[in-house]
Structures are given as structure tokens and as C-alpha cells.
Amino acid sequence: MKKNKILLIVLVVGIIVLGIVIFIKSQAVTETKRLGNGENTNHNETSSSSKPSIQNTNQNTELSNTNQSSLAKNQNDESFIFNSDLKALREKYPDGVIYTKLSEAKLSKAQKDDLAKNFDNLNRYGSFSGGKITNEFSNLDKKRAALKEEKPLDFKPINTDGLVPDLKLSGKWYSGAINEGKYNSLYRLYENQDGSIKFEITEMYLNPNNSAIVEVFQESLNHNVNNVPMTIETLRNENGQDIYNVHFNYNNRYYSLSTENMNRTQVENIINQITK
């Protein structure tokens, strides 16, 4: 009977210790994001303005087939995240960006094949999806409803009003990892009066204090502005209007933006203003 009690106590203590370990890991804000497989962070609502949650960006990145980069994740990725010295890695890459080749990625063959198809679509058809609309300008009613919400941010976002002076801010969304109660990602939506012209942009802070690292596939880079490598996708909506998706890293930020019914010159001007 005494032996059974001891075993029961040991079991209970083990469960408590395991629970503590899981809780500690769940609170970690260290994150690695893999970009370049067609995922659009403009539309990755991993946490909402009403329900903050810690984002494991080695999901997104955004990088799964949906923007600006899809997040593939497997056991090798998890091992890389938890076993590597992320602080030392961030010191080695002070901008928080690692440019890598798909052949060097720690992914399964199936995942690499899937990404290779996306990159081939980008080269052949101008977008990761092969010209299909995915998550561009999705859930706009929810984002418009959150326009007046003010949530704390872990960074000072750029002034996006001047990027599209003829459009009006009509939507907003807070998301991403949370550091001391502050979000690290902000989405903003701009539209003209009748909604026929749209611009959306997500700005995510790569906080060096959190050892945030973004891994970008070189195969996804097909454009360069002001010596900033980036991905630009072109496709059309059901009305035949041009849609451009642009994804890049600059000044400790990860940007993902989309335009609807705007021309290439206007898009280039927006990018130039951000990266000049």
C-alpha cells in the first residue's frame, strides 16, 4: 500500500513538472519564420485584435500556400528552433533575415516539391498560386469593423497614409507575437470612396530582443528596389483588374502588401517610398 502511495506521488509530481515545462515553452516568444512559398501575411490572422495570442511563425509563414510567404513546419524545423542559439543567430544576422536556397532547407521531400511548384508558378505565371486569387483582400468586413480599435504595438509603424494619398484608411488588424502585452504585427487597409481601388499592407516587427528571424528562399525573389530583394506577384481578380502582391524585409520589418486596380508604376512608387 505504501509503495502504491509513493508511485502515485511520483506520478503526480511528474505530471506537474511536465505541465510547467509545457507552459514555459508556450510563453516563449522566440520565432522563426520561413518566407517564400506563397503565403500572404496580410491574410494570416493567427491572432485577432480581440484575442491576442503568441504566434509561432515557423508555421508562416505566412510560409503554407495562401502571400507573402507560406510557413512550412516539421520536426526538423522544431528541432532547429528549440536547439539553436537564436540570440547568437540573430547577432549573426542583425537584420533578422536569412536568405537560403530551397535545397538547403530542412524540409521533407514532399514539402520541397510543393514549394518548388510554387516557385515554378511564380516564374511561369507571375504568382505562387499560378494566377489564382487566394487570400488577397479577405475578411474585409471584420477588418473594417476593427478600424477604431487601438492596441499596443511592440514598435512604431511607418506612416502609410502618404503611400496612397488618394485612398482612405478603412480597416485595421493587430496580430503576431506578443511581447509584454504588445503586438508585433499591424495590418492596414485603404480604399477609395466606392471601394474599387484597394491597398492593404502588413508590417511585422522583427524584434531583436526576441531573436526574431525570417528565413527567405532565394528562389522566391524576383524583384529588387533600392537594393532590397523582394517578391512581386501579379494576377487579376474576377473583374479583370490587376492585383499585385509584394513581400520583402527592410529595416527590421517584414512587409507584405497587396494592391487592387492599381498599375505597376503606382506599386513601384509605393515600394520606393518604403525602402528609400
N, C-alpha and C positions, 0 to 999 in steps of 0.2 A: 504493500500500500504506500509505504514511504517512498519507494523507488518510483511509483507512478506519479506521486506528487512532484518529485524532482523533475521528472521528464516533462510534466505539464508546465512547470515553472520555466524550464529551459525553452520549451516551445513558445510560450507567451513572450518571453524576452526576445527570442529570435524574430518573432513577428513584429514586435515594436521597433527593433533595430532596423529591420527591412523597411518598415514604414517611414522611419526617419531618413534613411538613405534615399528612398524614392522622393520624399518631399524636398530634400536638399537639391537633388538633381532637377526636379521640376521647377525650382526657383532660379536656376542658372540662366543668365541672360546671354551667355556666350552663344554665338550663332555663326553658321557658315552657310552662305547662300550660293547656289550654283546657277549661273545665268547662261542663257544662250540656246535654250531648247524650245523657244516659242511660248513662253508663259508671260502673260501680261499682268504685272503687279498692279496696274490700275484697277484690276478687277478681282484681285485676290483678297477677299475680305476675310482674312484669317482672324481678325478681331474687329469688333464694331465699336462705334463711339459710345455705345451704352454698355457694352460688355467687354472691358479690357481683358486681354489675355496675353501671356508670354508667347511670342511667335518663334517656333523652331524653323528658321528659314532654310534649313537644309532639306526641306521638303521638296524655293522657290523658289524653289524659286521657281519665281514666281517663278528649278526651274522647273513641270507637267504640262502638257500641251494646252494651254489655254490662252502671253506677251511679249511680256518683255522678257522672257526668260523662264522655263519650266523647271520645277525643282525635283530632281530625281534623288531618291534616298534609298540606301540599302544598308546592310550590315557593315560593309566596308566603310561607308560614309560615317556611320555612327561611331565606329572604332576610331576613325580619323578625328572626329570632333572631340571625343572624350579622352583620347590618349595623347593627343598632340598638345604641345605648349602653345596655346592660342595667343598668349601675350607675346611670346617671342616671335611667333609667326606674324603678328600684327606689326611688331617693331621692324621686322624684315621687309614688310610691305606697308609702309606708313600711310599710303592712300587707301588701304583696306581692299585692294583689288589684286587678284592673282589671275593672270592670263595663262590659260593652259590649253593643250591640244586634247581633242576627244580621245585619241589613242592612249593618252597618259592618265585619263580619268579612272578612278576606282569605281567602276560601274560594271554591271553584268553585261554579257554579250547582247542580251535582248534589249537592255537599256541603251547601249551604244548604237545598236541597229536602229532603234526608234529615233534617236537623236540624229543619226546620220541621214535618215529620211527627211527629217525636218530641215536640216541644213541643205539638202538637195532641193527641197521645195523652195527654200529661200533663193537659191541660185537660179532655179528654173522659172519659178512663178512669182518671185518677189515677196513671198511671205512664208513663214514657218508652216502655216496651215494649207498652203497651196492655193491661196486666193479665197478661202472660206472665212466668213465672219465668225469669230469665236466669242470673245468676251468684251469686245470694244463697246463702250458706252452702255454697259449693262446695269441693271438695278438703279436707274437714274431717279426714280421716284423716291427711293429711300435716301439717296444722297442729297437730293434737293430738300427733303424734309429735315436733314441734319445741318442745313446751311447756317443756322443761327447758333449752333452748338459751339461752345468754346471749351476745349480740353487742353490740359498741359502737354507741352512738347519738350522733348529732350534736346531740341536745337532751335535755332532761329531760321525759319524757312525763307527762301528768297521771295522777293516781291514779284508775283506772277501777273499782277494786274497790267503791268506795262508790256507784257509779252503779246497780249491780244487786246489792245486798247478799244477796239470796236465791239468787243464782247463783254458781257456782264457776268460776274461771279454768281452762279446759280446753285451750286452744290458743294458739299464738303464731306470728308470721311476720315476719321482717325483710325490708325491700325498699327500693326507691327509689334515689336518687342517693347516691353515696359521697363524703364529704369527709374527707380524711386518714384513710381506713380506717373511717369511721363511717357508718352508715346514717342516712337522713333520714326513714324511714317505719316505723311499727310497727303490726302487726295483732294484735288480741287477741280471743279467743273465750271466751264464758261460757255455761254450760249448767246446768240443774238436774240432779238425780240421774238421772232417766230420759231426759234429752235432749229432753223435749217442749217446753221453753222455751229459746230461744236468743237470744243477743245478741252481735253482732260489731261491732268498731269499728276503723277505721284512722285513725291520727293521723300526718299528714305535716308535717314542719317546713319552713316557707318561709324558708330561711336567707338573711338579708340579705347576708351575706358572699359568697354565691354568686349574688346578684342573682336569686333565685328569684321568679318572677312567675306568678300564676294568673289566667287570663282567664275570667271568668264571664259567660255570656249572661244578660241581664236577663230574657229570655223563659222561662228555666228556674226563676225564683224565684217561688214561690207561697206562701211562709210567712215569718213573722217572729217571733222570740222574743228578748226583751230588746234590741230594736233591731238584731238580727243577721239579715240577709236570708238565706234558705235555700230549698232544695228539699226537699219531702217527698213521697214516693211511697207509695201504698197499693195492695196487691194481696193475693191469697190463694194459699196453696200447694194441693197436690192434695188435702189433707185438709180444706180449707176454713178453715184457720187464717190469721189476719191476719198479713201481713208489712208492715213499714214500713221504707222506706229514707229516710235523711236525709243531706243533703250541705250543708256550709257552711264558711265561713272565719272564723276567730276567733283573735285574739292570735297572729299569725304562724304559725297552724296551719291545715291543711286537714283537715276531719273528714268521714268517711263512715261511717255506721253503719246496721245493719240489725237488726230485731227479728223474732222468730217466736213467735206465740202470746202476744203481749203486747197490751194495749189502748192506745188513743190517749192516755189520761191518763198511763199509765206512760211512754210515749215522750216526751210533753211534759215530764215531770218530769226525765227524763234530759237532754234538751236544756237545760232551765233550769239544771240543776246545772253543766253545762259552760260556759254563757255568762253566768252571773250575776256 
